[in-house]
């Protein structure tokens, strides 16, 4: 029951899925519970990934064999995940780009990242990230139908949503939280280093995703995905340590988004090699 409560708290915090009324009263809340809920972030990724796959599958079913189907499916899938999460991670990416896009001291960078206004660096990063994501999903949907049909790309997109949400947990284990405590919205989640037990819980959420990817039957492909996520997380860990001496909640959102893009790009490169 504690694990279920922590998962529902994660759903409540990281998505727009309603956890209200009697259910919210049963779940309860405390700072310790909120911190423990971070380990279930990949579990929230299952909900977001299934929603994305459902939207893509619906478009492919309603508009089969048209030139615009892959692009429309990619756009609607991305819009659907933005709605379901409230753009939570994308907001973090934009804030990190604003704060670290210029060469300012760490204290000033943290102030910029907490500013609700979005600057030029944030707009450019957000627009290019979303365009890249849509383009990669459309390319993958078009290319993978040549090899395996539409089902594998739906499985792939779902699993990438899960795996990319494990990367922020690694950052939470490696780096301290350095956000402004007075105005931080994620202090109860990222304010303390995640335990090895929490990292294990996040890993257990990822095991079914890895199993599904192995079900596709291309083992080197799975290794390339995991390598892309690992390299991206390692580079971000070094960058955040150098520029901020730690992480904020925005850094975690940026890590999830960039890990997702890295895995989509790794898939595109892999398929390009096959073609």
Buried (B, 14 or more C-beta within 10 A) or exposed (E): EEEEBBBBBBBBBBBEBEBEEEEBEEBEBEEEBBBBBBBBBBBBBBBBBBBBBBBBBBBBEEEEEEEEBBBBBBBBBBBBBBEBBEBBBBBBBBBBBBBBBEEBEBEEBBBBBBEEEBBEBBEBBBEEBBEEBBBBBBBBBBBBBEEBEBBBBBBBBBBBBBBBBBBBBBBBBBBBBBBEEEEBEBBBBBBBBBBEEBBEBBBEBBEEBBEBBEEBEBEEBBEBBBEBBBEBBEEBBEBBBEBBEBBBBBBBBBBBBBBBBBBBBBBBEBBEEEE
